[in-house]
């Protein structure tokens, strides 16, 4: 993880990784794109050894918040179709995914996880 973070300082390597990810990601929604990128770059088992802050139950984990270049890459990947992903959105994404990393390893892989958006049934008031 730290080696990848360091290698992303090299702009040529960063562009190669970004191009490879964009060619392999099929999703259009930001969070789904970041989830797919995470699955392409890291194994689910490896993600159980990470947390946002590095604090884990009983053992220290890899702190994702210190992997600045990786989080910048995820900002770029998530920014798509007019949606601009900021640092806070990436932080919340990783906090959620890393919190549920153990559950993700236990999934049967029957279908890819995605975010769900439901239309509101609220009636808009007329002014």
C-alpha positions in Angstrom: 0.0 0.0 0.0 2.8 2.4 0.9 4.7 1.5 -2.2 1.7 2.2 -4.4 1.2 5.5 -2.5 4.9 6.5 -3.2 4.7 5.3 -6.8 1.7 7.6 -7.4 4.0 10.6 -6.9 5.4 9.8 -10.3 3.0 11.5 -12.7 3.7 9.0 -15.5 2.8 6.0 -13.3 -0.2 7.9 -11.9 -1.5 8.5 -15.5 -0.9 4.8 -16.4 -2.9 3.6 -13.3 -5.7 6.1 -13.9 -5.9 5.2 -17.6 -6.0 1.4 -16.7 -8.7 2.0 -14.1 -10.9 4.1 -16.4 -10.6 1.4 -19.1 -11.7 -1.3 -16.6 -14.4 0.5 -14.7 -17.9 0.1 -16.1 -19.9 2.0 -13.5 -21.1 5.6 -14.0 -22.0 6.6 -10.4 -19.2 8.0 -8.4 -19.4 5.7 -5.4 -19.8 2.6 -7.6 -16.7 3.7 -9.6 -14.7 4.0 -6.4 -15.9 0.6 -5.2 -14.9 -1.0 -8.5 -11.5 0.7 -8.4 -11.0 -0.5 -4.9 -11.8 -4.1 -6.0 -9.4 -3.8 -9.0 -6.5 -2.5 -6.9 -6.8 -4.4 -3.6 -8.0 -7.8 -2.5 -10.9 -8.0 -0.1 -8.8 -9.8 2.4 -6.1 -7.1 2.2 -8.7 -4.4 2.9 -9.5 -6.0 6.3 -6.0 -5.0 7.4 -6.8 -1.3 6.7 -8.9 1.4 8.5 -9.3 5.1 7.9 -7.3 6.1 11.0 -5.1 3.0 11.5 -6.8 2.0 14.8 -8.2 -1.5 14.9 -9.6 -3.8 17.5 -6.6 -5.5 19.1 -4.1 -4.7 16.4 -2.9 -1.7 14.5 -4.1 -1.4 10.9 -2.8 0.4 7.8 -4.1 4.0 8.0 -5.8 4.9 4.7 -6.0 8.6 5.6 -2.2 8.8 5.3 -2.2 7.4 1.8 -2.7 10.9 0.3 -1.9 9.9 -3.3 -4.2 6.9 -3.2 -7.1 9.1 -2.0 -6.3 11.7 -4.7 -6.5 8.9 -7.3 -9.9 7.9 -5.9 -11.1 11.5 -6.1 -10.1 11.5 -9.8 -11.9 8.1 -10.4 -15.0 9.2 -8.6 -15.3 12.5 -10.5 -17.4 11.6 -13.5 -20.4 12.8 -15.5 -20.4 16.2 -13.9 -20.2 14.9 -10.3 -17.1 16.3 -8.6 -15.9 14.2 -5.7 -14.2 16.1 -2.9 -11.9 14.9 -0.1 -14.7 14.5 2.4 -16.6 12.2 0.0 -13.5 10.0 -0.4 -13.1 9.9 3.4 -16.7 8.8 4.0 -16.4 6.3 1.2 -13.3 4.6 2.7 -14.7 4.8 6.3 -17.8 3.0 5.2 -16.0 0.4 3.0 -13.2 -0.3 5.5 -15.7 -0.6 8.4 -17.5 -3.3 6.4 -14.4 -5.0 4.9 -14.8 -8.2 6.9 -18.4 -8.6 5.8 -17.3 -8.0 2.2 -14.9 -10.9 2.4 -17.7 -13.2 3.6 -20.0 -12.3 0.7 -20.7 -15.1 -1.9 -19.8 -12.8 -4.8 -23.2 -13.4 -6.4 -23.5 -9.8 -7.5 -21.4 -6.7 -7.3 -22.2 -4.2 -4.5 -23.7 -0.9 -5.7 -25.2 2.2 -4.2 -29.0 2.5 -4.4 -30.9 5.7 -5.2 -34.6 5.8 -4.8 -36.8 8.6 -6.1 -38.6 10.5 -3.4 -42.4 10.4 -3.3 -42.6 13.9 -1.8 -44.8 16.3 -3.7 -43.0 19.5 -4.5 -44.8 22.6 -3.2 -45.6 25.3 -5.7 -44.7 28.9 -4.9 
